[in-house]
Amino acid sequence: MERSEFISIMNHKLKLIRTETCLTQEKMADVLGLSKKTLVEIEKGRSSLTWSAAIALAVIFADSDIVSDAFGGDATEVARVIALSGLDVRMPQRTMGGHIWWQNIKEAKGYKIQQNLISRHYRILDAEDHRYFSTFERAEADRRLKELTSGS
């Protein structure tokens, strides 16, 4: 997934999220730092959120069922994968291990590759479910798992 696809999804979900949270256009525009006119144009499909505004929408409304369903769980993780594409950044917070939105693809020496059932991105978790790596490319996940396990 690229930034443009993430933005497009958030554009299409904006009005639903606003309705779900019972916010007026004025209040939602204020929350996102937009003018009401811009928000109306986005809701009508005539304009688009910026990358920053799409991220803000995903983070602020991370608990929304609409946002979760659109990305297969945590939209902030999908945004993080896109923003940090190809970089090794060990996240200190443990994940929940992928019991709902994730499928185990491969396991080796205490590490596992999982794929998100909705967004289709991959991640590598350690034995304690800390995320070590995320990508949209399976070959990249396999390569990184091999690097992690060859030194163990």
N, C-alpha and C positions, 0 to 999 in steps of 0.2 A: 504494500500500500504506500502510496506517495502522499505528500502533503495535500495536493489538490483533491485527492479522493477523500481524505479525512475532512477537509473543509466542505466538500460537496455533501457529505453525509450530515455534517453539523448544520449546514444551510437548510437541508430538507427536514431536519428534526427540530429546528429552532421554534417554530410555532407550536408544535406538539409539546415541547418542553415548557414553553411559556404557559400553555393551557393547563398542562399537568400541575404546574406549580401555582396556578391561579394569579399570575402576574399580568398586569396591563402592559400594553406596548410601551408606555412611558416608563414603567418600573423596570421592565426587562432591558430597555435601551440604557437606562441609568446603570443597572447592574453590570452590563457589558461595556459601558463607556462609549456608547454609540448615540447618535441623535435618533429621535423617534422616526424621522423621515428615512434614515438609513435602514433602521430595523424593518420598517414597512416595506421598503424596496427589496430587502433580503427575503422577507416572508412571501413576497409576490414573485420571487425568482428573477428579479431585474437587477439585483446586485448580489454581492457575496461577502461573507465574513472574511476577514484577514486571517492569517495563520494564528496570530496572537489572540484574536477574538474567538476563534474556534477552540483554541486551547482553554481560554478563560471559560467558555461555555461548558466544555467537558469537565473541567476541574470544579467549577462552582456547583454544577449539577451532577456530580459524579454518582450520587445516590439515586438518581432518577432511573426508573425502570426503562424508560425510552432510551436513555444513553447506554445503559448496561446491555440492553437487547441489541442495540445497533452494533456494538463492538464485541460482544461475547464476554461480558464482564466489565473489567476496568478500562474505560476509555483512556484514562491517563497513562496506562501502560502502553497502549497502542501509540499514543502521541509520543511517549518517551522513546519507543522503538524507532519511530520515524525520525525524531530529532537527533537521536544518538546512533543512528544507523552505522553499523560496522565498528563501533567503539566498544571496548571492554570496560564496563562500568559495573562493579559489584555493588548491588543495592543492599544496604545494611538491614533493612526490614525484611522479615520472612514473608513469603507468600503463603497462601492457604494450601499449597500443594497441588492445586489443579483438580479438585474433586468435582467441579461442576462444568466449567467451560473448556476443559482441556482433555486432550487425548495423549497418553504416553506413546511416544514413537520409538524410543531407544533408550537403554540403560547400560551404564558401564561404570564400574568402580565407584559407586555411590552417587554418580551424576545421572541425570536423565534429561532427554530432550522431550519437550511436550509441544503440541501444536494446538492453538486456539481453534475451536470448532467454528467460530464465526469469522473472525478477522483473518484466520489462516496463518498468523505469524507463529514463529517458533521461539522457544526460550529454553535455556539450560538452567536447571536447578541442582543444588548440591543435596546431600543426604538430609540436611536440616531445612530444605525448601527455600534457601536463599537463591535469588536470581543472579546468575553470573553473566548471562549474555542473552540478547534478544535480536532477532532478525526476521526478515520475511523470506530469506533464502535458505532452503534445506541444506544445500551443499555447504554453505557457510556455517550452519549449526553443526553439521557433521565434522567439519574441519576443526572447529573450536572444541568440540567434545574430544576429539582425538588428541589435541594439544593438552587439554586438561587431564586426560587419563594417562597419557604417555609418561608424565612426570610423577605419577603416583606410585 
